[in-house]
């Protein structure tokens, strides 16, 4: 019976280390992709897909957070996996690291060990399930030096990300001091909960220099014609009852409540025959861009603090705009999340995701099959602009964001992702 203890701290890699197996940034320590790779060190992209699914399931079960917060955990895992893989394979520049493994290491083992280590660190309660999952992955990889090298290097990649993100501001107490007045956010029905996850707007970004680096200009003034148009559209199309929405528009609003984007990325990589390095890059670029988009959106929410549509419509007689009309009983189709309108987090993430994908794929044809975990429905988005159009419309038709908050958010996400891809996850010259 073959031993599967490569992941255990009791399994020694001292001999390999003594031979320079895990040289970090030493000349000659890193072989280029495919160079002198033994047959047993086969690169298996399915290991990345498998572990990003495991990460998604673990985060959902253990963290129990809202979709914007989940992205941070997914970004931590995917950057560790990315560094573990490209540290073996080459092909792309590592993320904020110069670690290198020998080209003989198993990149599939490295990917699995990196994801396992990050998840086990942050979610110790899931350790038995994670250990079982890692044993299952390693059972598909031949025993020997390549596996041992990969596992040891994956752990180093994971530890680097854990250290890099230590004390990054996640979960910190961040107050929202603005006093309620016309145009300013206040808790919304039905729960009237305080500003949720305000820390997101102050957390240290993964790619950007600061949370406010791409902060847009202010939203439309309350007395402006654009503000009135936004409110009229919401009153007409975003209400729970008496709306002009079509059934298809209602489906779109509900579809975007929560999406299985990790599954969609894995499906794309599998259908298109991506190698392990390309697969790891796809996840890392998409997840970090979206995480920083959330930070940018929450920075704007904290800075501008604009009221939500349900408040704006019910209290329109206080906004000083003669073109708006109050409706004290108006309710949105969807329950309003507990944070300000401008910017829309979903739309900002959508712009960042699509710009990251088009940059990585080199084409506007993203070919994504995405399932909604809220409704169970799946949609196929062939092109980036189709997804961006729907994510913008969805938040208006759901009655929870103004079109301005969506459109400006979407543009902000595109800009920050374009900036990030000029600096990270680049092909090695």
C-alpha positions in Angstrom: 0.0 0.0 0.0 1.5 3.3 -1.1 1.9 6.1 1.5 0.1 9.4 0.9 1.8 11.5 3.5 3.6 13.9 1.2 1.6 16.8 2.7 2.4 15.8 6.3 4.9 17.8 8.2 6.5 14.5 9.2 7.5 13.7 5.7 11.0 14.9 5.1 12.3 16.8 2.1 15.7 17.4 3.7 17.5 15.4 1.1 15.9 17.5 -1.7 16.6 20.7 0.1 20.2 19.7 0.6 20.5 19.3 -3.2 19.1 22.7 -3.9 15.6 21.4 -4.7 13.8 24.5 -3.4 16.3 27.2 -4.3 14.6 30.6 -4.1 15.6 33.0 -6.8 19.0 31.3 -7.4 20.3 31.4 -10.9 19.8 28.1 -12.7 17.3 26.8 -10.2 14.3 27.2 -12.4 13.8 25.3 -15.6 11.5 26.8 -18.3 8.2 25.2 -19.0 8.5 21.7 -20.4 12.3 21.8 -20.1 13.8 18.5 -18.8 10.5 17.5 -17.3 10.3 13.8 -16.5 7.2 11.9 -17.6 5.9 11.4 -14.0 5.9 15.2 -13.4 3.0 15.8 -15.7 1.3 19.2 -15.4 -2.4 18.6 -14.6 -4.6 21.7 -14.9 -7.5 19.8 -13.3 -5.7 20.0 -10.0 -6.1 23.8 -10.1 -9.8 23.6 -11.0 -10.4 20.9 -8.4 -8.8 23.0 -5.6 -10.6 26.2 -6.6 -13.8 24.2 -6.3 -12.7 22.9 -2.9 -11.8 26.5 -1.9 -15.2 27.8 -2.9 -17.0 25.1 -1.0 -14.8 25.5 2.1 -15.3 29.3 2.1 -19.0 29.0 1.7 -19.3 26.4 4.6 -16.8 28.0 7.0 -16.8 31.7 6.4 -20.5 32.2 5.8 -19.9 35.6 4.3 -21.6 37.7 1.6 -20.3 37.4 -2.0 -18.0 40.5 -1.8 -16.2 39.1 1.2 -15.8 35.7 -0.3 -13.7 37.2 -3.0 -10.9 37.9 -0.6 -10.5 34.3 0.4 -10.7 33.2 -3.2 -8.0 35.7 -4.1 -5.7 34.5 -1.4 -6.1 30.9 -2.5 -5.7 31.6 -6.2 -2.6 33.7 -5.8 -0.9 31.0 -3.7 -1.8 28.4 -6.4 -0.6 30.7 -9.1 2.7 31.3 -7.5 3.1 27.6 -6.8 2.4 26.7 -10.4 4.4 29.4 -12.2 7.3 28.8 -9.7 7.6 25.4 -11.4 6.3 26.0 -14.9 7.5 29.5 -15.6 5.4 31.1 -18.4 4.2 34.1 -16.3 5.6 36.5 -13.7 5.0 35.4 -10.1 2.7 37.5 -7.9 4.8 39.7 -5.5 7.3 36.9 -5.1 10.5 35.6 -6.6 10.3 31.9 -5.4 11.4 29.3 -7.9 11.3 25.5 -7.8 13.2 23.0 -9.9 11.5 22.2 -13.3 11.3 18.6 -12.2 8.8 19.3 -9.5 5.1 18.4 -10.0 3.2 21.6 -10.5 -0.1 19.8 -9.8 1.2 18.7 -6.4 2.4 22.3 -5.8 -1.0 23.7 -6.7 -2.8 21.3 -4.4 -0.5 21.8 -1.5 -0.6 25.6 -1.8 -4.4 25.7 -1.8 -4.6 23.2 1.1 -2.2 25.2 3.2 -4.0 28.5 2.7 -7.4 27.0 3.4 -6.2 25.0 6.4 -4.6 28.1 7.9 -7.7 30.3 7.6 -10.3 27.5 8.3 -8.7 25.1 10.7 -12.1 23.6 11.4 -12.2 22.2 7.9 -8.8 20.5 8.3 -10.1 16.9 8.1 -12.0 17.5 4.9 -9.1 19.4 3.4 -6.6 16.7 4.3 -8.8 14.1 2.7 -9.1 16.2 -0.4 -5.3 16.6 -0.6 -4.7 12.9 -0.2 -7.1 12.3 -3.1 -5.3 14.7 -5.3 -1.9 13.3 -4.5 -3.2 9.8 -5.2 -3.4 10.8 -8.9 0.3 11.9 -8.9 3.1 9.3 -9.0 5.0 9.0 -5.7 8.6 10.2 -5.7 10.8 13.2 -5.8 8.7 15.2 -8.2 5.6 15.0 -5.9 7.7 15.7 -2.8 9.3 18.8 -4.5 5.9 20.1 -5.6 4.3 19.7 -2.2 7.2 21.4 -0.4 7.2 24.3 -2.8 3.4 24.7 -2.7 3.7 25.1 1.0 6.3 27.8 0.6 4.0 29.6 -1.9 1.1 29.4 0.5 3.1 30.7 3.5 4.2 33.6 1.4 0.6 34.7 0.7 -0.4 34.1 4.3 2.4 36.4 5.4 1.7 38.9 2.7 -1.9 39.3 3.7 -1.3 39.4 7.4 -2.8 42.4 9.1 -4.3 43.7 5.8 -7.3 45.3 7.5 -9.7 42.4 6.9 -12.5 42.6 9.4 -11.3 45.8 11.1 -13.8 48.2 12.7 -14.5 51.1 10.3 -17.1 53.7 11.3 -19.5 55.5 9.0 -19.8 58.9 10.7 -22.1 60.8 8.3 -25.4 62.1 9.8 -28.6 61.2 8.0 -29.7 64.0 5.7 -31.1 64.1 2.2 -28.9 62.2 -0.1 -26.9 60.4 2.7 -27.1 56.7 3.4 -28.9 55.4 6.4 -30.0 51.8 7.3 -32.7 50.5 5.0 -35.7 48.2 5.5 -36.6 45.6 6.3 -33.8 45.0 8.8 -32.3 48.5 9.1 -28.9 47.0 9.6 -25.8 49.1 10.1 -23.2 49.6 7.3 -22.1 46.0 6.5 -18.4 45.2 6.0 -17.3 48.8 5.9 -13.7 47.5 6.4 -13.7 46.5 2.7 -13.2 50.1 1.7 -10.0 50.4 3.9 -8.4 46.9 3.4 -5.0 46.8 1.7 -5.5 46.0 -2.0 -4.0 43.0 -3.7 -3.0 44.8 -6.8 -3.7 48.5 -6.5 -1.5 51.0 -4.6 -4.4 52.2 -2.4 -8.2 51.8 -2.0 -8.9 55.3 -3.5 -6.5 54.9 -6.5 -9.5 54.7 -8.9 -12.0 56.6 -6.9 -14.4 58.2 -9.4 -15.9 61.7 -9.3 -19.0 62.3 -7.2 -22.5 61.0 -8.1 -25.1 63.3 -9.7 -26.3 66.2 -7.4 -29.7 65.7 -5.9 -31.1 68.7 -7.9 -29.7 67.4 -11.3 -31.7 66.0 -14.2 -29.6 62.9 -14.2 -30.4 62.1 -10.6 -34.1 62.6 -11.4 -33.8 60.2 -14.4 -32.2 57.6 -12.2 -35.0 57.8 -9.7 -37.7 57.7 -12.4 -36.2 54.5 -13.9 -36.0 52.8 -10.5 -39.6 53.7 -9.6 -40.8 52.4 -12.9 -38.6 49.2 -13.2 -37.2 48.3 -9.8 -40.3 48.0 -7.6 -41.5 44.8 -6.0 -45.0 45.5 -7.2 -46.5 47.6 -10.0 -43.3 47.5 -12.0 -42.9 47.8 -15.8 -40.3 45.0 -15.7 -40.8 42.1 -18.1 -40.5 38.6 -16.7 -37.1 38.3 -18.4 -35.9 41.4 -16.7 -37.1 40.1 -13.3 -35.2 36.9 -14.0 -32.0 38.9 -14.8 -32.3 40.8 -11.5 -32.6 37.7 -9.5 -30.0 35.8 -11.5 -27.2 38.2 -10.5 -27.8 37.9 -6.8 -25.1 35.3 -6.5 -23.1 33.6 -9.2 -20.8 30.6 -9.3 -17.9 32.4 -11.0 -15.3 30.0 -9.8 -17.1 27.2 -11.5 -17.4 29.2 -14.7 -13.7 29.9 -14.8 -12.9 26.3 -14.3 -15.4 25.3 -17.0 -13.8 27.7 -19.4 -10.3 26.5 -18.8 -11.4 22.9 -19.2 -13.3 23.3 -22.4 -10.6 25.4 -23.9 -7.8 22.9 -23.0 -5.8 25.3 -20.8 -2.5 24.1 -19.4 -1.9 24.3 -15.6 -0.1 27.7 -15.8 -2.8 29.3 -18.0 -5.5 27.9 -15.7 -3.8 29.2 -12.5 -3.3 32.6 -14.2 -7.0 32.8 -15.2 -8.2 32.3 -11.6 -5.6 34.6 -10.1 -6.2 37.5 -12.5 -10.0 37.3 -12.3 -10.1 36.9 -8.5 -7.6 39.6 -7.6 -9.1 42.1 -10.0 -12.6 41.5 -8.5 -11.3 41.7 -5.0 -9.7 45.1 -5.7 -12.9 46.2 -7.5 -14.8 45.5 -4.3 -12.3 47.6 -2.4 -12.6 50.4 -4.9 -16.4 50.2 -4.7 -16.5 50.2 -0.9 -14.0 53.1 -0.8 -16.5 55.1 -2.8 -19.4 54.0 -0.6 -17.5 55.3 2.4 -16.4 58.5 0.8 -19.7 59.6 -0.8 -22.2 57.7 1.4 -25.2 58.1 -0.9 -28.6 56.9 0.1 -30.2 53.8 -1.5 -33.1 53.9 -3.9 -35.6 52.7 -1.3 -34.7 55.8 0.9 -34.4 58.2 -2.1 -37.8 57.3 -3.5 -39.6 57.3 -0.2 -38.1 60.6 0.8 -38.0 62.3 -2.6 -39.9 65.2 -1.2 -36.8 66.2 0.8 -34.3 66.1 -2.1 -35.0 69.6 -3.4 -35.5 68.3 -6.9 -38.9 69.4 -8.4 -38.7 66.5 -11.0 -38.9 63.7 -8.3 -41.9 62.5 -6.5 -42.0 60.7 -3.1 -43.7 57.3 -2.7 -43.7 56.3 0.9 -44.7 52.7 0.2 -42.3 51.9 -2.5 -40.3 48.7 -2.1 -37.5 47.2 -4.3 -37.7 43.8 -5.9 -34.7 42.6 -4.0 -33.8 43.2 -0.4 -31.4 46.2 -0.2 -27.9 45.3 1.1 -26.7 47.3 4.1 -24.3 49.8 2.5 -24.6 52.9 0.3 -25.6 53.1 -3.4 -22.5 54.6 -5.1 -20.6 52.6 -6.3 -22.4 49.3 -7.1 -20.2 46.5 -5.9 -21.6 44.0 -8.4 -21.2 46.3 -11.4 -17.7 47.3 -10.4 -16.7 43.6 -10.0 -18.3 42.8 -13.3 -16.3 45.4 -15.1 -13.1 44.2 -13.4 -13.8 40.6 -14.2 -14.5 41.2 -17.8 -11.5 43.4 -18.3 -9.3 40.9 -16.6 -10.6 38.0 -18.7 -10.4 39.9 -22.0 -6.8 40.9 -21.1 -5.8 37.3 -20.2 -7.6 35.7 -23.0 -6.6 38.3 -25.6 -10.2 38.5 -27.0 -13.5 40.0 -26.1 -15.1 36.6 -26.6 -15.1 35.3 -23.0 -17.3 32.2 -23.6 -18.5 31.8 -20.0 -21.2 29.5 -18.8 -22.3 30.8 -15.5 -24.7 29.3 -13.0 -26.7 31.4 -10.5 -26.6 29.9 -7.1 -29.5 32.1 -6.2 -31.9 30.9 -8.9 -30.2 27.7 -10.3 -30.4 29.1 -13.8 -27.4 29.1 -16.1 -26.5 31.6 -18.8 -23.9 31.6 -21.6 -22.1 34.8 -22.1 -20.2 34.8 -25.3 -18.8 38.4 -25.1 -17.7 40.6 -22.3 -20.1 43.4 -23.1 -23.1 41.1 -22.8 -22.2 40.3 -19.2 -21.5 43.9 -18.4 -24.8 45.0 -19.8 -26.7 42.5 -17.8 -25.0 43.1 -14.5 -25.6 46.9 -14.8 -29.3 46.3 -15.7 -29.8 43.7 -13.0 -29.1 46.0 -10.1 -31.5 48.7 -11.5 -34.3 46.1 -12.2 -33.7 44.7 -8.7 -34.4 48.2 -7.3 -31.2 48.4 -5.3 -28.9 50.6 -7.3 -29.1 53.7 -9.5 -28.0 53.3 -13.1 -25.3 55.8 -12.5 -23.8 53.8 -9.6 -23.8 50.8 -11.9 -22.3 52.4 -15.0 -19.7 54.3 -13.1 -18.8 51.2 -11.1 -18.5 49.1 -14.2 -16.2 51.7 -15.9 -14.1 51.9 -12.7 -13.7 48.1 -12.6 -12.5 48.1 -16.2 -10.0 50.8 -15.5 -8.5 49.2 -12.5 -8.2 45.8 -14.1 -6.5 47.2 -17.2 -4.0 49.0 -14.9 -3.4 45.8 -12.9 -2.8 43.6 -15.9 0.0 45.9 -17.1 1.8 45.1 -13.9 0.8 41.6 -12.8 0.3 38.1 -14.3 2.3 39.0 -17.4 3.9 36.5 -19.7 7.6 36.0 -19.2 9.5 37.6 -22.0 
